[in-house]
Amino acid sequence: MTLYNGFLIVASQTVEYIQTANFCGHSIKDNYPSAHITLFTTKSLLPHVDQSAFDLVISDDVPSHVRTKLYALSKTPYTNITAYVDADMECTHPDVSTLWDQFPEDVDILITKIRPYNGKISKWKNGELIHHGGFFLYRNNPHTIAFMEKWWQDYYLQRSTPWPYQEEECPSSLKQWDQFTFWKLLNVDKIDVKVEFFKDDARWNFVNGYKINETKNPIIFWHHTIPSKHINIGLGKQNARN
């Protein structure tokens, strides 16, 4: 069976993320019954997966990592368009079924914008984070999949090796953010992928803390974000994120 377009959700490291992924999957199905949804998770968390929320669950060789989502992106089962959705999001409007129509034919990645007032860091001496990694569409073509593979590889090195930049040029507080890796791939490595923003992007990724006037239209995805006091249980000092 060829899977053409579909949603990809990733949950790892904590039961809390599996629980929110289950809820996210059901919320998409409630508003878009024919949607195809894939979950990537680790084998240890499989007992907590609500199989009825997903059409496909992948756990073989899936690593437990703070950004397992980056590992999963290049391994999408969808042959045309993948919609990556953070596990802690909730679909609340049937306009979600128009998602694939939002994607221009000549674009590789369609993404939403970071709101600087709602983030921990956005600008530094040499750059600015503008791409929000919590929700985006991407094409299954060779150069975009190669970009996704490098996003994972470079982020893994970013988190596991000494920070290679001067503090005044790129502060070490950027080290935890996969959005910085995304920025580096586009602006330093200059990888040739075409990235654009959703029109009325707050409808598609309305993050907890956004100002209500960010959109005048009904919100399609609310991004609730899980409090760290819940997701860090049992992980010691490690920052648990998907």
C-alpha positions as CSV (number, residue, x, y, z in Angstrom):
1,M,0.0,0.0,0.0
2,T,1.4,3.4,-1.0
3,L,1.0,6.1,1.6
4,Y,0.7,9.4,-0.2
5,N,0.1,12.2,2.4
6,G,0.0,11.9,6.2
7,F,0.8,13.1,9.6
8,L,3.9,12.1,11.6
9,I,4.0,12.3,15.4
10,V,6.9,11.4,17.6
11,A,6.9,10.6,21.3
12,S,9.9,9.4,23.2
13,Q,11.5,9.2,26.7
14,T,8.4,9.8,28.9
15,V,4.9,8.4,29.2
16,E,3.6,12.0,29.3
17,Y,4.6,12.4,25.6
18,I,2.9,9.2,24.6
19,Q,-0.3,10.3,26.4
20,T,-0.3,13.7,24.6
21,A,0.5,11.9,21.3
22,N,-2.5,9.6,21.8
23,F,-4.7,12.7,22.4
24,C,-3.2,14.5,19.4
25,G,-3.8,11.6,17.1
26,H,-7.4,11.3,18.2
27,S,-8.0,15.0,17.9
28,I,-6.8,14.9,14.2
29,K,-9.1,11.9,13.5
30,D,-12.0,13.7,15.1
31,N,-11.7,16.6,12.7
32,Y,-10.3,14.7,9.7
33,P,-11.5,11.0,9.9
34,S,-9.7,9.9,6.7
35,A,-6.3,11.3,7.9
36,H,-3.4,8.8,8.0
37,I,-1.3,9.2,11.1
38,T,2.1,7.6,11.9
39,L,3.6,7.5,15.3
40,F,7.3,7.0,15.9
41,T,8.2,5.8,19.5
42,T,10.5,3.6,21.4
43,K,9.8,-0.1,22.2
44,S,9.8,0.6,25.9
45,L,6.8,3.0,25.5
46,L,4.7,0.8,23.3
47,P,2.5,-0.5,26.1
48,H,1.3,3.1,26.6
49,V,0.4,3.7,22.9
50,D,-3.3,3.9,22.1
51,Q,-3.3,2.0,18.8
52,S,-6.7,3.4,17.8
53,A,-5.2,6.9,17.5
54,F,-2.7,5.8,14.7
55,D,-2.7,4.0,11.5
56,L,1.0,3.0,11.7
57,V,3.3,2.7,14.7
58,I,7.0,2.4,14.2
59,S,9.4,1.5,17.0
60,D,12.1,-0.7,15.4
61,D,15.5,1.0,16.0
62,V,13.9,4.2,17.2
63,P,16.3,5.9,19.6
64,S,15.4,7.5,22.9
65,H,16.7,11.0,22.5
66,V,15.7,14.6,23.3
67,R,15.0,15.1,19.6
68,T,13.9,11.7,18.4
69,K,11.6,13.7,16.0
70,L,14.7,14.6,13.9
71,Y,15.6,10.9,13.6
72,A,12.1,10.1,12.3
73,L,11.7,12.9,9.7
74,S,13.8,11.3,7.0
75,K,12.1,7.9,7.6
76,T,8.6,9.1,6.8
77,P,6.4,6.5,5.2
78,Y,4.6,9.1,3.1
79,T,5.7,9.3,-0.6
80,N,4.5,12.8,-1.2
81,I,3.8,15.2,1.7
82,T,4.4,14.7,5.4
83,A,2.9,16.9,8.1
84,Y,5.1,16.8,11.2
85,V,3.1,17.6,14.3
86,D,4.5,18.0,17.8
87,A,3.0,15.4,20.2
88,D,1.7,18.1,22.5
89,M,-0.6,19.7,19.9
90,E,-4.4,19.4,19.6
91,C,-6.4,19.7,16.4
92,T,-9.6,21.6,16.9
93,H,-11.0,22.5,13.5
94,P,-12.1,20.5,10.4
95,D,-10.2,22.9,8.2
96,V,-7.3,20.6,8.9
97,S,-8.5,18.6,5.9
98,T,-7.3,21.5,3.7
99,L,-3.7,21.2,4.9
100,W,-2.3,19.6,1.7
101,D,-3.8,22.5,-0.4
102,Q,-1.7,25.0,1.5
103,F,1.6,23.6,0.1
104,P,2.8,25.4,-3.0
105,E,4.1,23.0,-5.6
106,D,7.6,24.6,-5.8
107,V,8.2,24.6,-2.0
108,D,10.1,21.9,-0.1
109,I,9.3,22.9,3.5
110,L,6.3,24.9,4.6
111,I,6.7,26.0,8.2
112,T,5.4,28.5,10.8
113,K,7.1,31.5,12.4
114,I,8.6,31.9,15.8
115,R,7.1,34.8,17.8
116,P,10.1,36.4,19.6
117,Y,8.0,37.6,22.5
118,N,7.0,33.9,23.2
119,G,10.5,32.3,23.0
120,K,13.5,32.0,25.3
121,I,15.9,33.2,22.6
122,S,15.5,34.4,19.1
123,K,18.3,36.8,18.1
124,W,22.0,36.8,18.6
125,K,25.0,38.6,17.0
126,N,25.1,36.5,13.9
127,G,21.5,35.4,13.3
128,E,17.9,35.0,14.3
129,L,15.6,32.0,14.8
130,I,12.5,32.5,12.7
131,H,11.4,28.9,11.9
132,H,9.2,27.1,14.5
133,G,10.1,23.4,14.5
134,G,6.8,22.2,16.1
135,F,4.7,22.0,12.9
136,F,5.6,21.9,9.3
137,L,5.0,20.2,5.9
138,Y,7.8,18.7,3.8
139,R,8.1,16.9,0.5
140,N,9.5,13.4,0.0
141,N,12.1,14.3,-2.6
142,P,15.8,13.5,-2.5
143,H,17.2,16.9,-1.5
144,T,14.6,17.5,1.3
145,I,15.0,14.0,2.8
146,A,18.8,14.6,2.7
147,F,18.2,17.9,4.6
148,M,16.2,16.0,7.2
149,E,18.9,13.4,7.6
150,K,21.5,16.1,8.1
151,W,19.3,18.0,10.5
152,W,19.3,14.9,12.8
153,Q,23.0,14.2,12.3
154,D,24.1,17.8,13.0
155,Y,21.8,18.2,16.0
156,Y,23.1,15.0,17.5
157,L,26.6,16.3,17.2
158,Q,25.5,19.7,18.5
159,R,24.2,18.2,21.7
160,S,27.0,15.6,22.2
161,T,30.1,17.6,21.4
162,P,31.7,20.8,22.9
163,W,30.1,24.0,21.6
164,P,32.3,25.1,18.7
165,Y,31.3,28.8,18.6
166,Q,32.5,31.9,20.4
167,E,30.0,32.9,23.1
168,E,29.7,36.4,21.8
169,E,29.0,35.2,18.3
170,C,26.7,32.3,19.0
171,P,25.8,31.9,22.7
172,S,25.9,28.4,24.1
173,S,22.2,28.7,25.1
174,L,21.5,27.9,21.5
175,K,22.9,24.4,21.9
176,Q,19.7,22.8,23.0
177,W,17.6,24.1,20.1
178,D,17.0,22.2,16.9
179,Q,15.8,25.5,15.4
180,F,19.5,26.7,15.6
181,T,20.6,23.6,13.7
182,F,17.9,24.4,11.1
183,W,19.2,28.0,10.9
184,K,22.7,26.7,10.5
185,L,21.8,24.4,7.6
186,L,20.1,27.2,5.7
187,N,22.4,30.1,6.5
188,V,25.9,28.6,7.1
189,D,25.8,25.3,5.1
190,K,23.5,27.0,2.6
191,I,21.7,23.7,1.8
192,D,19.5,24.2,-1.2
193,V,15.9,23.7,0.0
194,K,13.1,26.1,-0.6
195,V,11.4,27.1,2.7
196,E,8.3,29.3,3.0
197,F,5.9,30.2,5.7
198,F,2.2,29.2,6.0
199,K,-0.2,32.0,5.3
200,D,-2.0,32.9,8.5
201,D,0.5,30.6,10.2
202,A,-0.8,31.0,13.7
203,R,-4.0,29.1,12.7
204,W,-1.8,26.1,12.1
205,N,0.5,26.3,15.1
206,F,-1.0,28.5,17.9
207,V,1.5,28.1,20.7
208,N,0.7,28.5,24.3
209,G,1.5,32.1,25.2
210,Y,0.6,33.6,21.7
211,K,-1.4,36.8,21.6
212,I,-5.0,36.0,20.6
213,N,-4.8,38.6,17.8
214,E,-2.2,36.6,16.0
215,T,-5.1,35.2,13.8
216,K,-8.7,36.3,13.2
217,N,-9.6,32.8,11.9
218,P,-10.5,29.7,13.9
219,I,-7.4,28.0,15.2
220,I,-6.7,24.6,13.7
221,F,-3.9,23.4,15.9
222,W,-3.3,24.5,19.5
223,H,0.2,23.9,20.7
224,H,-0.2,23.4,24.5
225,T,3.4,22.5,25.5
226,I,4.0,20.2,28.4
227,P,5.3,21.8,31.6
228,S,8.9,20.6,32.2
229,K,8.0,19.5,35.8
230,H,6.0,16.7,34.1
231,I,8.3,15.7,31.3
232,N,11.5,15.7,33.3
233,I,10.3,13.0,35.7
234,G,12.8,10.2,35.9
235,L,15.3,11.9,33.6
236,G,17.5,13.6,36.1
237,K,19.1,16.7,34.6
238,Q,18.4,15.8,31.0
239,N,16.0,18.0,29.1
240,A,13.2,15.8,27.8
241,R,11.7,16.9,24.5
242,N,10.6,15.2,21.4
